[in-house]
Amino acid sequence: MSQNKTNSSKSFRLPLPVFHPDFLNEAAAASTDKALHAALDNSVTKKDYGRRATLAELPDPDGLRELAGLIKRFTLDHLDYYLELLERNVIARGGKVHFAADNTEANTLVAQIARFSSSKLAVKSKSMVSEETELNQALTSQGIEVVETDLGEFILQVDNDHPTHIVMPVIHKTASDIGRVFAKFFKTPYTNDPQELAEMARVYLRDKFRQADMGISGVNFAVAETGSIVICTNEGNGRMCTSRPRVHVAIMGMEKVIPSLDDLPVFLKLLARSASGQSLTQYTSIITGPRREGEFDGPDQFHLIIMDNGRSKILAGDYRDTLRCIRCGACLNACPIYRKVGGRTYGSVYPGPIGALLTPLFNGMENHKHLPNATSLCGACFEACPVKINIPELLIHMKEDQNKLGITPSSQKLLFRLWSWGLKHSWSYILGQKMQKLMMRMLMDKDGWIKKMPGPARGWTIERDFPAPPKESFRKLMNRHQREQKRNKKKNKPQAQGEGQNV
Amino acid sequence: MKVSLFVTCLTDLFSPQVGLAAVKTLEHFGCEVDFPSAQTCCGQPAFNNGFPEQSRPLAARMIRVFENADYVVTPSGSCCAMIRDHYIGLFKGDPAMEHRATEFVAKCYEFVEFLTKILKVDLSKLSLKQKTAFTYHYTCHLRGLGATGDPAIKLIKQIRNADFTPLEKAEQCCGFGGTFAIKYHDISGAMVKDKVACGKQTGAGVMIVNDAGCAMNIGGACHRYGAPFKVRHIAEVIAEALEPLTK
């Protein structure tokens, strides 16, 4: 279960559920987990290379990402207009729209819709927003059975576990892990053969699809112009959830709206490529309202729940660019830190680089002091992002905010003040150099390396050796070189021409 | 052509031979290199830790020290990226300094960038004494500089007796990240071990690493855990190949 602060009668929930919030220790454990690293290289690193290869097929991938970012920025700048347009058009096509201020309200709305439609069983396709709200627990506690139909999410539901990746929820489990989970759940003999396991899930889920009263889905994109929602899946479960049951409830974060159908291809070209190196997901559904008169297929009712849960506050601030995110997971796949610690370490619904920003933004920076700091600022996330969110810049900005809010220990501030002062003057720079050289050359062993750095720098030598500075700094070498050059010039003065500099 | 060298605080103290090799290379290709000795640090560590107010005076100092330079060349990609990405923004609201920062940014180049874009060097007449197998680590801040790593690889391949094997996950960060390597050393350690393992796989004798921080990190791991390859800046390799010609 997650940790959500509650106090007395009025229960206060954090916008995002937090699981095992001990980043440092989780990261330390994960950093030595070679099996985890191998699993991650086999999944996320491969997907990152897939992204690069399939983007290279496009004539101007960078231009396309620029355009996608601009469309998102424009939409966010006029979000109120586009949400109202979306609402109008969904209603015009026979759907209903509900605005949920926070996670609790979103869950309440789904439960109400279930009650009013006498829905006892709901099948669900993947929705990160529903993970935010912990929808499954809320519905189950009210007597409504919910079944995840994305295979990865199904495994997690059955095992009472949490997703560790935005797109591939179960990469932290091996086939053997899944085999054990299914043997326990289905009470069948153990197998770790992926095809057998998939078949077991398929047969079970087929029954649920047939019996379900309600289908719950996420939304990849909501098109304001037509009142449509777009769902992209590889398993087809999205289609099954939204066509068979009588009632379809779609939940979205309010930032998922795009202006028109003309904008959709920009994002469709980028989404699957960025997420998994596919040119398109196997199934892309554009759903506009419930079944119309005279049509055979489709639900009787279509409900769209548009959730805030802290997004409007983010929109009003310095971090509004994070709302461009289309939840593709490309930044996770590219991130060298994610590749070593895995999603579980972040302890949040949203891991990886985007999660390092979103989690403190939603839940308060004081609750997540490590997330924006555990970065080498390598920029791989920014390079991967299909909507060009400058994650490294925003992480630095968040560190600035942490410093201003006093979340950073004051020793840090003092350290950098001293450091900066020392570099402002030549004499203190040279003196500092000399002192460092003296101290480090005292600590070094016979081949010029330091095995144990003192004080605040000891973290370095826990993992690797530290080079001691050579006897002579560059300045000394340069002085000597310049003197030599002068001497050579004087020597060669009579033959000044034709030095033959360029070979 | 007059070039001013920005050696960087790390290179000055920890890898001075790289600075000298860069100077010798630039001089060989027709540059008059000077070294404004009042230079200290670009201010990146304070900036990356969210203390721009501590970074600003250092940036102002840099701009002042190099005011009269035609070209400013640095062997460190991350310092160049700091200047390009953040120096103008640091002086937002101060039009005079913004202007000076813009002019400074326009004349800053990373070493390989300068060799290929401005000097347009051809290294095909250069030769190493012994056949050497190279691989190449793509330093992260090259992303910001718009290079794809290819210019440095092209240069290596031009030199005679230089063989090249690509590094697996070449563009994956080595785990330095400045204070990250100390504060989150577990993660950093795992990252650098991965980099060394990939280096071992290439069978190369030399890994080209064009940034002092990366070199200290990867070199330190090689020394602790043992590795069959040395870590070198491309300037050192070129300077070595130039030796017979300058004698």
Boltz contact constraints between the chains, C-beta under 6 A:
constraints:
  - contact:
      token1: [A, 27]
      token2: [B, 186]
      max_distance: 6.0
  - contact:
      token1: [A, 27]
      token2: [B, 187]
      max_distance: 6.0
  - contact:
      token1: [A, 28]
      token2: [B, 186]
      max_distance: 6.0
  - contact:
      token1: [A, 31]
      token2: [B, 186]
      max_distance: 6.0
  - contact:
      token1: [A, 31]
      token2: [B, 187]
      max_distance: 6.0
  - contact:
      token1: [A, 31]
      token2: [B, 190]
      max_distance: 6.0
  - contact:
      token1: [A, 336]
      token2: [B, 172]
      max_distance: 6.0
  - contact:
      token1: [A, 336]
      token2: [B, 173]
      max_distance: 6.0
  - contact:
      token1: [A, 336]
      token2: [B, 191]
      max_distance: 6.0
  - contact:
      token1: [A, 337]
      token2: [B, 187]
      max_distance: 6.0
  - contact:
      token1: [A, 340]
      token2: [B, 187]
      max_distance: 6.0
  - contact:
      token1: [A, 340]
      token2: [B, 190]
      max_distance: 6.0
  - contact:
      token1: [A, 340]
      token2: [B, 191]
      max_distance: 6.0
  - contact:
      token1: [A, 374]
      token2: [B, 184]
      max_distance: 6.0
  - contact:
      token1: [A, 376]
      token2: [B, 173]
      max_distance: 6.0
  - contact:
      token1: [A, 376]
      token2: [B, 177]
      max_distance: 6.0
  - contact:
      token1: [A, 376]
      token2: [B, 180]
      max_distance: 6.0
  - contact:
      token1: [A, 377]
      token2: [B, 48]
      max_distance: 6.0
  - contact:
      token1: [A, 377]
      token2: [B, 177]
      max_distance: 6.0
  - contact:
      token1: [A, 378]
      token2: [B, 140]
      max_distance: 6.0
  - contact:
      token1: [A, 378]
      token2: [B, 173]
      max_distance: 6.0
  - contact:
      token1: [A, 379]
      token2: [B, 140]
      max_distance: 6.0
  - contact:
      token1: [A, 379]
      token2: [B, 143]
      max_distance: 6.0
  - contact:
      token1: [A, 383]
      token2: [B, 143]
      max_distance: 6.0
  - contact:
      token1: [A, 399]
      token2: [B, 50]
      max_distance: 6.0
  - contact:
      token1: [A, 400]
      token2: [B, 50]
      max_distance: 6.0
  - contact:
      token1: [A, 403]
      token2: [B, 50]
      max_distance: 6.0
  - contact:
      token1: [A, 416]
      token2: [B, 46]
      max_distance: 6.0
  - contact:
      token1: [A, 416]
      token2: [B, 51]
      max_distance: 6.0
  - contact:
      token1: [A, 416]
      token2: [B, 54]
      max_distance: 6.0
  - contact:
      token1: [A, 420]
      token2: [B, 46]
      max_distance: 6.0
  - contact:
      token1: [A, 420]
      token2: [B, 54]
      max_distance: 6.0
  - contact:
      token1: [A, 423]
      token2: [B, 40]
      max_distance: 6.0
  - contact:
      token1: [A, 423]
      token2: [B, 41]
      max_distance: 6.0
  - contact:
      token1: [A, 423]
      token2: [B, 58]
      max_distance: 6.0
  - contact:
      token1: [A, 424]
      token2: [B, 57]
      max_distance: 6.0
  - contact:
      token1: [A, 426]
      token2: [B, 38]
      max_distance: 6.0
  - contact:
      token1: [A, 429]
      token2: [B, 40]
      max_distance: 6.0
  - contact:
      token1: [A, 433]
      token2: [B, 13]
      max_distance: 6.0
  - contact:
      token1: [A, 449]
      token2: [B, 223]
      max_distance: 6.0
  - contact:
      token1: [A, 457]
      token2: [B, 182]
      max_distance: 6.0
  - contact:
      token1: [A, 459]
      token2: [B, 182]
      max_distance: 6.0
  - contact:
      token1: [A, 459]
      token2: [B, 185]
      max_distance: 6.0
  - contact:
      token1: [A, 460]
      token2: [B, 181]
      max_distance: 6.0
  - contact:
      token1: [A, 460]
      token2: [B, 182]
      max_distance: 6.0
  - contact:
      token1: [A, 462]
      token2: [B, 185]
      max_distance: 6.0
  - contact:
      token1: [A, 463]
      token2: [B, 185]
      max_distance: 6.0
  - contact:
      token1: [A, 463]
      token2: [B, 189]
      max_distance: 6.0
  - contact:
      token1: [A, 464]
      token2: [B, 220]
      max_distance: 6.0
  - contact:
      token1: [A, 464]
      token2: [B, 221]
      max_distance: 6.0
  - contact:
      token1: [A, 464]
      token2: [B, 224]
      max_distance: 6.0
  - contact:
      token1: [A, 465]
      token2: [B, 220]
      max_distance: 6.0
  - contact:
      token1: [A, 465]
      token2: [B, 223]
      max_distance: 6.0
  - contact:
      token1: [A, 465]
      token2: [B, 224]
      max_distance: 6.0
  - contact:
      token1: [A, 466]
      token2: [B, 220]
      max_distance: 6.0
  - contact:
      token1: [A, 467]
      token2: [B, 14]
      max_distance: 6.0
  - contact:
      token1: [A, 467]
      token2: [B, 216]
      max_distance: 6.0
  - contact:
      token1: [A, 469]
      token2: [B, 13]
      max_distance: 6.0
  - contact:
      token1: [A, 469]
      token2: [B, 14]
      max_distance: 6.0
  - contact:
      token1: [A, 470]
      token2: [B, 16]
      max_distance: 6.0
  - contact:
      token1: [A, 473]
      token2: [B, 12]
      max_distance: 6.0
  - contact:
      token1: [A, 473]
      token2: [B, 13]
      max_distance: 6.0
  - contact:
      token1: [A, 473]
      token2: [B, 16]
      max_distance: 6.0
  - contact:
      token1: [A, 474]
      token2: [B, 7]
      max_distance: 6.0
  - contact:
      token1: [A, 474]
      token2: [B, 12]
      max_distance: 6.0
  - contact:
      token1: [A, 474]
      token2: [B, 16]
      max_distance: 6.0
  - contact:
      token1: [A, 474]
      token2: [B, 19]
      max_distance: 6.0
  - contact:
      token1: [A, 477]
      token2: [B, 16]
      max_distance: 6.0
  - contact:
      token1: [A, 477]
      token2: [B, 20]
      max_distance: 6.0
  - contact:
      token1: [A, 478]
      token2: [B, 35]
      max_distance: 6.0
  - contact:
      token1: [A, 501]
      token2: [B, 30]
      max_distance: 6.0
  - contact:
      token1: [A, 502]
      token2: [B, 30]
      max_distance: 6.0
  - contact:
      token1: [A, 503]
      token2: [B, 125]
      max_distance: 6.0
  - contact:
      token1: [A, 503]
      token2: [B, 245]
      max_distance: 6.0
